[in-house]
Amino acid sequence: MSRERSDTHFGFRTVPLADKQAMVDGVFYKVARRYDLMNDLMSGGLHRAWKDALVSKLRPPKNARSFRFLDLAGGTGDVSFRVIEAGGPGVRATVADINADMLAVGRERAERRGFGKQADFVEANAEALSFPDKSFDAVTIAFGIRNVPRIERALSEIHRVLKPGGHFLCLEFSPEQMPGLDALYELYSFRVIPEIGRLVAGDAEPYRYLVESIRRFPPPETFAGMMRRAGLSRVSFTQMTGGIVALHSGWRL
């Protein structure tokens, strides 16, 4: 289960479930054009290495074999473009995001980079996907699952749209770090990141919310259990950078 913290020193807020989606939409509306910069600021640029690890584990085919994958909460196309570049001409990405502003950024970038024929951009809610059963060879989500109000529903939908033998990969920040790093990371997250957001983007609040959402996300072991209950098999996770991030893996068998 997720941890309901009430650390008033660092300003945790209790957000009613009914209000969470509206808050998430507002956050990403504000930062859509600066999303990749936001990731650089929040991770010190390490998100690039973490996403490379996801692509390496996904192993898209380098030949012409058809490989359809769904990138959830992937509006700007960052992960999808990496997978397309790593694979062959048979790779096709469906980039799904609930935020139209993020998708608009992704479409523009896809056209500029010549990926227009390999990437589709679809407005979609991860809790109620419009895609048919067994549609995709793989589903990915990078730093987006923690912002889904009902994570269990999203995992069930992910399992539903995966083909038998399909692979699910989830990259997400972890609320637990190795001893000695945790206090430093807490200070950086709650003091430094919102201030950088204020200086660079003119608004600290979206950055403060995103940091809070990390601390409310379940630990890796708990999230792995949620994946299993959704029907995924061979579930595992790899912690990286002192436990700041975990790469979760599961299969539909």
C-alpha positions as CSV (number, residue, x, y, z in Angstrom):
1,M,0.0,0.0,0.0
2,S,1.1,3.6,-0.6
3,R,2.6,5.5,2.3
4,E,0.4,8.4,3.6
5,R,3.0,10.7,5.1
6,S,2.2,13.9,6.9
7,D,5.6,15.5,7.2
8,T,4.6,19.1,7.9
9,H,8.3,20.2,7.9
10,F,8.5,19.5,4.2
11,G,4.9,20.5,3.5
12,F,3.2,17.3,2.5
13,R,-0.5,17.8,1.6
14,T,-3.3,15.3,1.6
15,V,-5.0,15.4,-1.8
16,P,-8.4,13.9,-2.1
17,L,-8.6,11.2,-4.8
18,A,-11.3,13.1,-6.7
19,D,-9.0,16.1,-6.9
20,K,-5.8,14.4,-7.8
21,Q,-6.4,14.2,-11.6
22,A,-7.2,17.9,-11.8
23,M,-4.1,18.8,-9.9
24,V,-1.9,16.5,-12.2
25,D,-3.5,18.1,-15.3
26,G,-2.7,21.5,-13.9
27,V,0.9,20.7,-13.1
28,F,1.6,19.4,-16.6
29,Y,-0.3,22.1,-18.4
30,K,2.1,24.6,-16.7
31,V,5.3,22.7,-17.5
32,A,4.6,21.0,-20.9
33,R,7.1,23.1,-22.8
34,R,9.7,22.7,-20.1
35,Y,9.1,19.1,-19.2
36,D,12.5,17.7,-20.3
37,L,14.2,20.6,-18.6
38,M,12.2,19.8,-15.5
39,N,13.4,16.2,-15.6
40,D,17.0,17.4,-16.0
41,L,16.5,19.7,-12.9
42,M,14.8,17.0,-10.8
43,S,17.4,14.3,-11.6
44,G,20.5,16.2,-12.3
45,G,20.4,14.9,-15.9
46,L,20.4,11.3,-14.7
47,H,17.0,10.6,-16.1
48,R,18.7,10.2,-19.5
49,A,20.8,7.2,-18.2
50,W,17.8,5.7,-16.5
51,K,15.7,5.9,-19.7
52,D,18.6,4.3,-21.6
53,A,18.5,1.4,-19.1
54,L,14.8,1.0,-19.8
55,V,15.4,0.9,-23.6
56,S,18.2,-1.6,-23.2
57,K,15.9,-3.9,-21.1
58,L,13.1,-3.5,-23.7
59,R,15.4,-4.6,-26.5
60,P,13.2,-3.5,-29.5
61,P,14.0,-5.6,-32.6
62,K,16.5,-4.1,-35.0
63,N,15.1,-5.8,-38.0
64,A,11.8,-5.2,-39.9
65,R,9.8,-7.4,-37.5
66,S,6.6,-5.7,-36.4
67,F,6.9,-4.3,-32.8
68,R,4.1,-2.2,-31.5
69,F,4.6,-0.6,-28.1
70,L,2.5,1.8,-26.0
71,D,4.2,4.5,-24.1
72,L,1.9,5.7,-21.4
73,A,2.2,9.2,-19.9
74,G,4.8,9.8,-22.6
75,G,3.4,13.0,-24.1
76,T,6.7,14.7,-25.2
77,G,7.9,11.5,-26.9
78,D,11.2,11.3,-25.1
79,V,11.1,7.5,-24.3
80,S,9.3,6.6,-27.6
81,F,12.0,8.4,-29.7
82,R,14.7,6.5,-27.8
83,V,13.0,3.1,-28.5
84,I,12.5,4.0,-32.2
85,E,16.1,5.0,-32.6
86,A,17.2,1.7,-30.9
87,G,15.0,-0.5,-33.0
88,G,14.4,-1.2,-36.7
89,P,11.9,-0.1,-39.2
90,G,9.2,-2.4,-37.8
91,V,9.0,-0.4,-34.5
92,R,5.7,1.6,-34.1
93,A,5.1,3.7,-31.0
94,T,1.7,4.8,-29.7
95,V,2.3,7.7,-27.3
96,A,-0.6,8.1,-24.9
97,D,-1.1,10.9,-22.4
98,I,-4.0,12.5,-20.7
99,N,-2.6,16.0,-21.2
100,A,-3.2,17.5,-24.7
101,D,-0.5,20.1,-24.2
102,M,2.2,17.4,-23.6
103,L,1.0,15.6,-26.7
104,A,1.2,18.7,-28.8
105,V,4.9,19.1,-27.8
106,G,5.5,15.4,-28.7
107,R,3.9,15.7,-32.1
108,E,6.0,18.8,-33.0
109,R,9.2,17.0,-31.9
110,A,8.3,13.8,-33.8
111,E,7.9,15.8,-37.0
112,R,11.1,17.7,-36.5
113,R,13.0,14.4,-36.0
114,G,11.4,12.5,-38.8
115,F,9.5,10.1,-36.6
116,G,6.1,11.1,-37.8
117,K,5.4,7.8,-39.6
118,Q,6.5,5.7,-36.6
119,A,4.8,7.5,-33.7
120,D,1.1,8.2,-33.1
121,F,0.0,10.5,-30.4
122,V,-3.3,9.7,-28.6
123,E,-5.1,11.4,-25.7
124,A,-5.9,8.6,-23.3
125,N,-6.5,7.9,-19.6
126,A,-4.3,5.1,-18.3
127,E,-7.2,3.9,-16.1
128,A,-9.5,3.3,-19.1
129,L,-7.5,2.7,-22.3
130,S,-9.4,2.7,-25.5
131,F,-7.2,0.1,-27.2
132,P,-8.4,-3.4,-27.9
133,D,-7.3,-6.4,-25.8
134,K,-3.9,-7.8,-26.7
135,S,-2.8,-4.9,-28.9
136,F,0.8,-4.3,-27.9
137,D,4.1,-6.2,-27.7
138,A,5.2,-3.9,-24.9
139,V,4.0,-1.1,-22.7
140,T,6.3,1.4,-21.0
141,I,5.7,4.2,-18.6
142,A,8.5,6.5,-17.3
143,F,7.9,8.7,-14.2
144,G,4.2,8.7,-14.8
145,I,2.6,5.9,-12.8
146,R,2.8,7.8,-9.5
147,N,0.5,10.5,-10.9
148,V,-2.3,8.1,-11.8
149,P,-5.0,8.4,-9.2
150,R,-5.9,4.7,-9.3
151,I,-2.7,2.8,-10.0
152,E,-4.4,-0.6,-9.7
153,R,-6.8,0.2,-12.5
154,A,-3.9,1.4,-14.7
155,L,-2.0,-1.9,-14.1
156,S,-5.1,-3.9,-15.0
157,E,-5.5,-2.0,-18.2
158,I,-1.8,-2.5,-19.0
159,H,-2.2,-6.2,-18.6
160,R,-5.3,-6.2,-20.8
161,V,-3.7,-4.4,-23.8
162,L,-0.5,-6.5,-23.7
163,K,-0.2,-9.4,-26.1
164,P,0.6,-12.8,-24.5
165,G,4.4,-12.7,-24.1
166,G,4.3,-8.9,-23.9
167,H,6.6,-6.9,-21.7
168,F,5.8,-4.1,-19.3
169,L,8.5,-1.8,-18.1
170,C,8.0,1.0,-15.6
171,L,10.6,3.5,-14.5
172,E,9.7,5.4,-11.4
173,F,11.3,7.4,-8.6
174,S,11.4,5.5,-5.3
175,P,10.4,6.8,-1.8
176,E,13.3,4.9,-0.2
177,Q,17.0,5.5,-0.7
178,M,20.2,3.9,0.8
179,P,21.1,5.1,4.3
180,G,23.1,8.3,4.2
181,L,21.7,9.3,0.8
182,D,18.1,9.6,2.0
183,A,18.5,12.8,4.1
184,L,20.5,14.5,1.5
185,Y,18.0,13.6,-1.2
186,E,15.1,14.8,1.0
187,L,16.7,18.2,1.5
188,Y,17.5,18.5,-2.3
189,S,14.0,17.5,-3.2
190,F,12.0,19.7,-0.9
191,R,14.3,22.7,-0.7
192,V,16.3,23.0,-3.9
193,I,14.0,21.6,-6.6
194,P,11.0,23.9,-5.9
195,E,13.3,26.9,-5.8
196,I,14.9,26.0,-9.1
197,G,11.4,25.7,-10.5
198,R,10.5,29.1,-9.3
199,L,13.7,30.6,-10.8
200,V,13.5,28.8,-14.2
201,A,9.8,28.3,-14.8
202,G,8.4,31.1,-12.7
203,D,6.4,28.7,-10.5
204,A,7.6,26.5,-7.6
205,E,4.2,24.8,-7.0
206,P,4.3,22.2,-9.9
207,Y,7.8,21.1,-8.8
208,R,6.7,20.9,-5.2
209,Y,3.8,18.7,-6.1
210,L,5.9,16.4,-8.2
211,V,8.4,15.9,-5.3
212,E,5.6,15.2,-2.9
213,S,4.2,12.6,-5.3
214,I,7.5,10.7,-5.2
215,R,7.3,10.4,-1.4
216,R,3.7,9.1,-1.6
217,F,4.5,6.4,-4.1
218,P,4.7,2.8,-2.8
219,P,8.2,1.3,-2.2
220,P,9.5,-1.1,-4.9
221,E,8.4,-4.3,-3.1
222,T,4.9,-3.0,-2.6
223,F,4.6,-1.9,-6.3
224,A,5.8,-5.3,-7.4
225,G,3.0,-6.9,-5.5
226,M,0.5,-4.6,-7.2
227,M,1.9,-5.7,-10.6
228,R,1.4,-9.3,-9.6
229,R,-2.2,-8.8,-8.5
230,A,-2.9,-7.2,-11.8
231,G,-1.9,-10.4,-13.5
232,L,1.7,-9.7,-14.5
233,S,4.2,-12.5,-14.2
234,R,8.0,-12.8,-13.7
235,V,7.8,-9.5,-11.9
236,S,11.1,-7.9,-10.8
237,F,12.7,-4.6,-10.2
238,T,16.2,-3.1,-10.3
239,Q,17.1,-0.2,-8.1
240,M,19.5,2.4,-9.5
241,T,21.5,5.4,-8.2
242,G,21.3,4.4,-4.5
243,G,17.7,3.5,-4.7
244,I,16.5,6.9,-6.1
245,V,14.9,5.1,-9.0
246,A,13.6,1.6,-9.7
247,L,13.1,0.0,-13.1
248,H,10.1,-2.5,-12.8
249,S,9.6,-5.3,-15.2
250,G,6.7,-7.7,-15.7
251,W,5.3,-10.0,-18.4
252,R,1.9,-11.1,-19.6
253,L,2.3,-14.9,-19.9
